[in-house]
Amino acid sequence: MKNIAKLAAKVTAVTILVCASGVLLHGQQKSVSVEGYVLDSACAFTKNLEKPISRECALTCAKAGSQLVILSDDGSIYWPIAETMPATGQNARLLEFAGGRVTAKGKLYDRGGSHALVIEQIAAAPAKK
């Protein structure tokens, strides 16, 4: 019985530490503003585009299942993600902007060179000259 009580205490302590670290990490995410083109992720990588080929192309790919991303002027790719669990795709939110420029504000998550953005606000941005 003592062993079970010790095990339960250890599991509780570990659970508290994991939850606390999750809260700390969540609080450390920085809010950013990203400006760039909305295009499908496959073209962003395979075609090395600086901007989408066309709105129709981005819409066709998105409707076929390709995830839309934001390609910033410096070439960084931002993957729109949901903050909720289970996670949900963000294409429906980005479809109206497909092929165009946006300014998106939200929480930035970086990992292994990848950028993910929980979009809190998004609006059309002026065309780049």
Contact map, one row per residue, 1 for C-alpha under 8 A:
111110000000000000000000000000000000000000000000000000000000000000000000000000000000000000000000000000000000000000000000000000000
111111000000000000000000000000000000000000000000000000000000000000000000000000000000000000000000000000000000000000000000000000000
111111100000000000000000000000000000000000000000000000000000000000000000000000000000000000000000000000000000000000000000000000000
111111110000000000000000000000000000000000000000000000000000000000000000000000000000000000000000000000000000000000000000000000000
111111111000000000000000000000000000000000000000000000000000000000000000000000000000000000000000000000000000000000000000000000000
011111111100000000000000000000000000000000000000000000000000000000000000000000000000000000000000000000000000000000000000000000000
001111111110000000000000000000000000000000000000000000000000000000000000000000000000000000000000000000000000000000000000000000000
000111111111000000000000000000000000000000000000000000000000000000000000000000000000000000000000000000000000000000000000000000000
000011111111100000000000000000000000000000000000000000000000000000000000000000000000000000000000000000000000000000000000000000000
000001111111110000000000000000000000000000000000000000000000000000000000000000000000000000000000000000000000000000000000000000000
000000111111111000000000000000000000000000000000000000000000000000000000000000000000000000000000000000000000000000000000000000000
000000011111111100000000000000000000000000000000000000000000000000000000000000000000000000000000000000000000000000000000000000000
000000001111111110000000000000000000000000000000000000000000000000000000000000000000000000000000000000000000000000000000000000000
000000000111111111000000000000000000000000000000000000000000000000000000000000000000000000000000000000000000000000000000000000000
000000000011111111100000000000000000000000000000000000000000000000000000000000000000000000000000000000000000000000000000000000000
000000000001111111110000000000000000000000000000000000000000000000000000000000000000000000000000000000000000000000000000000000000
000000000000111111111000000000000000000000000000000000000000000000000000000000000000000000000000000000000000000000000000000000000
000000000000011111111100000000000000000000000000000000000000000000000000000000000000000000000000000000000000000000000000000000000
000000000000001111111110000000000000000000000000000000000000000000000000000000000000000000000000000000000000000000000000000000000
000000000000000111111111000000000000000000000000000000000000000000000000000000000000000000000000000000000000000000000000000000000
000000000000000011111111100000000000000000000000000000000000000000000000000000000000000000000000000000000000000000000000000000000
000000000000000001111111110000000000000000000000000000000000000000000000000000000000000000000000000000000000000000000000000000000
000000000000000000111111111000000000000000000000000000000000000000000000000000000000000000000000000000000000000000000000000000000
000000000000000000011111111100000000000000000000000000000000000000000000000000000000000000000000000000000000000000000000000000000
000000000000000000001111111110000000000000000000000000000000000000000000000000000000000000000000000000000000000000000000000000000
000000000000000000000111111110000000000000000000000000000000000000000000000000000000000000000000000000000000000000000000000000000
000000000000000000000011111110000000000000000000000000000000000000000000000000000000000000000000000000000000000000000000000000000
000000000000000000000001111111000000000000000000000000000000000000000000000000000000000000000000000000000000000000000000000000000
000000000000000000000000111111100000000000000000000000000000000000000000000000000000000000000000000000000011100000000000000000000
000000000000000000000000000111110000000000000000000000000000000000000000000000000000000000000000000000000011100000000000000000000
000000000000000000000000000011111000000000000000000000000000000000000000000000000000000000000000000000001111000000000000000000000
000000000000000000000000000001111100000000000000000000000000000000000000000000000000000000000000000000001111000000000000000000000
000000000000000000000000000000111110000000000000000000000000000000000000000000000000000000000000000000111100000000000000000000000
000000000000000000000000000000011111000000000000000000000000000000000001000000000000000000000000000001111000000000000000000000000
000000000000000000000000000000001111100000000000000000000000000000000101100000000000000000000000000011110000000000000000000010000
000000000000000000000000000000000111110000000000000000000000000000000111100000000000000000000000000011100000000000000000000000000
000000000000000000000000000000000011111000000000001100000000000000000111000000000000000000000000011111000000000000000000000000000
000000000000000000000000000000000001111100000000000100000100000000011110000000000000000000000100111111000000000000000000000000000
000000000000000000000000000000000000111110110000001100000100000000011110000000000000000000000000011100000000000000000000000000000
000000000000000000000000000000000000011111110000000000000100110001111000000000000000000000000000000000000000000000000000000000000
000000000000000000000000000000000000001111111000000000000000000001111000000000000000000000000000000000000000000000000000000000000
000000000000000000000000000000000000000111111110000000000000000001000000000000000000000000000000000000000000000000000000000000000
000000000000000000000000000000000000001111111111100100000000000000000000000000000000000000000000000000000000000000000000000000000
000000000000000000000000000000000000001111111111100000000000000000000010000010000000000000000000000000000000000000000000000000000
000000000000000000000000000000000000000011111111100000000000000000000000000000000000000000000000000000000000000000000000000000000
000000000000000000000000000000000000000001111111000000000000000000000000000000000000000000000000000000000000000000000000000000000
000000000000000000000000000000000000000001111111100000000000000000000000000000000000000000000000000000000000000000000000000000000
000000000000000000000000000000000000000000111111110000000000000000000000000000000000000000000000000000000000000000000000000000000
000000000000000000000000000000000000000000111011111110000000000000000000000000000000000000000000000000000000000000000000000000000
000000000000000000000000000000000000000000000001111100000000000000000010101000000000000000000000000000000000000000000000000000000
000000000000000000000000000000000000101000000000111110000000000000000010000000000000000000000000001000000000000000000000000000000
000000000000000000000000000000000000111000100000111111101100000000000000000000000000000000000000001100000000000000000000000000000
000000000000000000000000000000000000000000000000101111101100000000000000000000000000000000000000001000000000000000000000000000000
000000000000000000000000000000000000000000000000000111111100000000000000000000000000000000000000001000000000000000000000000000000
000000000000000000000000000000000000000000000000000111111110000000000000000000000000000000000000011100000000000000000000000000000
000000000000000000000000000000000000000000000000000001111111000000000000000000000000000000000000001000000000000000000000000000000
000000000000000000000000000000000000000000000000000111111111100000000000000000000000000000000000001000000000000000000000000000000
000000000000000000000000000000000000011100000000000111111111110000010000000000000000000000000000011000000000000000000000000000000
000000000000000000000000000000000000000000000000000000111111111000000000000000000000000000000010011000000000000000000000000000000
000000000000000000000000000000000000000000000000000000011111111100000000000000000000000000000000000000000000000000000000000000000
000000000000000000000000000000000000000100000000000000001111111111000000000000000000000000000000000000000000000000000000000000000
000000000000000000000000000000000000000100000000000000000111111111110000000000000000000000100010000000000000000000000000000000000
000000000000000000000000000000000000000000000000000000000011111111000000000000000000000000000000000000000000000000000000000000000
000000000000000000000000000000000000000000000000000000000001111111000000000000000000000000000000000000000000000000000000000000000
000000000000000000000000000000000000000000000000000000000000111111100000000000000000000000000000000000000000000000000000000000000
000000000000000000000000000000000000000111000000000000000000111111110000000000000000000000000000000000000000000000000000000000000
000000000000000000000000000000000000000110000000000000000000010011111000000000000000000011100000000000000000000000000000000000000
000000000000000000000000000000000000011110000000000000000100010001111100000000110000000001100100010000000000000000000000000000000
000000000000000000000000000000000000011110000000000000000000000000111110000011110000000000000000000000000000000000000000000000000
000000000000000000000000000000000011111000000000000000000000000000011111000011110000000000000000000000000000000000000000000000000
000000000000000000000000000000000001111000010000011000000000000000001111101111000000000000000000000000000000000000000000000000000
000000000000000000000000000000000111100000000000000000000000000000000111111111000000000000000000000000000000000000000000000000000
000000000000000000000000000000000011000000000000010000000000000000000011111100000000000000000000000000000000000000000000000000000
000000000000000000000000000000000000000000000000000000000000000000000001111100000000000000000000000000000000000000000000000000000
000000000000000000000000000000000000000000000000010000000000000000000011111110000000000000000000000000000000000000000000000000000
000000000000000000000000000000000000000000000000000000000000000000000011111111000000000000000000000000000000000000100000000000000
000000000000000000000000000000000000000000010000000000000000000000001111001111100000000000000000000000000000000001100000000000000
000000000000000000000000000000000000000000000000000000000000000000001111000111110000000000000000000000000000000001111000000000000
000000000000000000000000000000000000000000000000000000000000000000011100000011111000000000000000000000000000000000111000000000000
000000000000000000000000000000000000000000000000000000000000000000011100000001111100000001000000000000000000000000011110000000000
000000000000000000000000000000000000000000000000000000000000000000000000000000111110001111000000000000000000000000011110000000000
000000000000000000000000000000000000000000000000000000000000000000000000000000011111101111000000000000000000000000000110000000000
000000000000000000000000000000000000000000000000000000000000000000000000000000001111101000000000000000000000000000000100000000000
000000000000000000000000000000000000000000000000000000000000000000000000000000000111111100000000000000000000000000000000000000000
000000000000000000000000000000000000000000000000000000000000000000000000000000000111111100000000000000000000000000000000000000000
000000000000000000000000000000000000000000000000000000000000000000000000000000000001111100000000000000000000000000000000000000000
000000000000000000000000000000000000000000000000000000000000000000000000000000001111111110000000000000000000000000000000000000000
000000000000000000000000000000000000000000000000000000000000000000000000000000001101111111000000000000000000000000000000000000000
000000000000000000000000000000000000000000000000000000000000000000100000000000001100001111110000000000000000000000000000000000000
000000000000000000000000000000000000000000000000000000000000000000110000000000011100000111111100000000000000000000000000000000000
000000000000000000000000000000000000000000000000000000000000010000110000000000000000000011111110000000000000000000000000000000000
000000000000000000000000000000000000000000000000000000000000000000000000000000000000000011111110000000000000000000000000000000000
000000000000000000000000000000000000000000000000000000000000000000000000000000000000000001111111000000000000000000000000000000000
000000000000000000000000000000000000010000000000000000000000000000010000000000000000000001111111110000000000000000000000000000000
000000000000000000000000000000000000000000000000000000000010010000000000000000000000000000111111110000000000000000000000000000000
000000000000000000000000000000000000000000000000000000000000000000000000000000000000000000001111110000000000000000000000000000000
000000000000000000000000000000000000010000000000000000000000000000000000000000000000000000000111111111000000000000000000000100000
000000000000000000000000000000000000111000000000000000100110000000010000000000000000000000000111111100000000000000000000000000000
000000000000000000000000000000000000111000000000001111111110000000000000000000000000000000000000111110000000000000000000000000000
000000000000000000000000000000000000111000000000000100100000000000000000000000000000000000000000111111000000000000000000000110100
000000000000000000000000000000000011110000000000000000000000000000000000000000000000000000000000101111100000000000000000000111110
000000000000000000000000000000000111110000000000000000000000000000000000000000000000000000000000100111110000000000000000011111000
000000000000000000000000000000001111000000000000000000000000000000000000000000000000000000000000000011111000000000000000011110000
000000000000000000000000000000001110000000000000000000000000000000000000000000000000000000000000000001111100000000000011111000000
000000000000000000000000000000111100000000000000000000000000000000000000000000000000000000000000000000111110000000000011110000000
000000000000000000000000000000111000000000000000000000000000000000000000000000000000000000000000000000011111000000001111100000000
000000000000000000000000000011110000000000000000000000000000000000000000000000000000000000000000000000001111100000001111000000000
000000000000000000000000000011110000000000000000000000000000000000000000000000000000000000000000000000000111110000111100000000000
000000000000000000000000000011000000000000000000000000000000000000000000000000000000000000000000000000000011111000111000000000000
000000000000000000000000000000000000000000000000000000000000000000000000000000000000000000000000000000000001111111110000000000000
000000000000000000000000000000000000000000000000000000000000000000000000000000000000000000000000000000000000111111100000000000000
000000000000000000000000000000000000000000000000000000000000000000000000000000000000000000000000000000000000011111000000000000000
000000000000000000000000000000000000000000000000000000000000000000000000000000000000000000000000000000000000011111100000000000000
000000000000000000000000000000000000000000000000000000000000000000000000000011000000000000000000000000000000011111110000000000000
000000000000000000000000000000000000000000000000000000000000000000000000000111100000000000000000000000000001111011111000000000000
000000000000000000000000000000000000000000000000000000000000000000000000000001111000000000000000000000000001110001111100000000000
000000000000000000000000000000000000000000000000000000000000000000000000000001111000000000000000000000000111100000111110000000000
000000000000000000000000000000000000000000000000000000000000000000000000000000011110000000000000000000000111000000011111000000000
000000000000000000000000000000000000000000000000000000000000000000000000000000011100000000000000000000011110000000001111110000000
000000000000000000000000000000000000000000000000000000000000000000000000000000000000000000000000000000011110000000000111110000000
000000000000000000000000000000000000000000000000000000000000000000000000000000000000000000000000000000011100000000000011111000000
000000000000000000000000000000000000000000000000000000000000000000000000000000000000000000000000000001111000000000000011111100000
000000000000000000000000000000000000000000000000000000000000000000000000000000000000000000000000000001110000000000000000111110000
000000000000000000000000000000000000000000000000000000000000000000000000000000000000000000000000100111100000000000000000011111000
000000000000000000000000000000000010000000000000000000000000000000000000000000000000000000000000000111100000000000000000001111100
000000000000000000000000000000000000000000000000000000000000000000000000000000000000000000000000000011000000000000000000000111110
000000000000000000000000000000000000000000000000000000000000000000000000000000000000000000000000000110000000000000000000000011111
000000000000000000000000000000000000000000000000000000000000000000000000000000000000000000000000000010000000000000000000000001111
000000000000000000000000000000000000000000000000000000000000000000000000000000000000000000000000000000000000000000000000000000111
